[in-house]
Amino acid sequence: QVQLVESAGGLVQPGGSLRLSCAASGLTLQDYAIGWLRQAPGKEREGVSCIGSIDGSTLYADSVKGRFTISRDNAKNTVYLQVNSLKPEDTAVYYCAAAAGGYCSGYVYEEVYDYWGQGTQVTVSS
């Protein structure tokens, strides 16, 4: 049984940081492109970042570029999303997802993903 489990998010003040993790069981994350997507209240889910399985290339949405960093620890079968300089507009439920294709070219599209985590709430507020 495949499971992707995100770490707990939390309440963070503007300008703060958080590291989200996505731990997998039942599959080897390095064989998949792993995306992070988020859904804010009243908005559609959007792709935030992705790390490819083939060459480890990374992609970021313009809204998070320079503030978020995605990385992978193959030994721990875990992907991380370091989120810095958080803004209130970053408030959302964050999901990790795995795509068997291995490439991040379509990371913003939900249909490319084969497996999903349950989501974790990140709230940025003073």
Beta strands, then each sheet from edge to edge (+ up, - down):
strand 1: 3-6
strand 2: 10-12
strand 3: 18-25
strand 4: 33-39
strand 5: 46-51
strand 6: 58-60
strand 7: 68-73
strand 8: 78-83
strand 9: 92-99
strand 10: 115-116
strand 11: 120-124
sheet 1: 1+ 3- 8+ 7-
sheet 2: 2+ 11+ 9- 4+ 5- 6+
sheet 3: 2+ 11+ 9- 10+
end
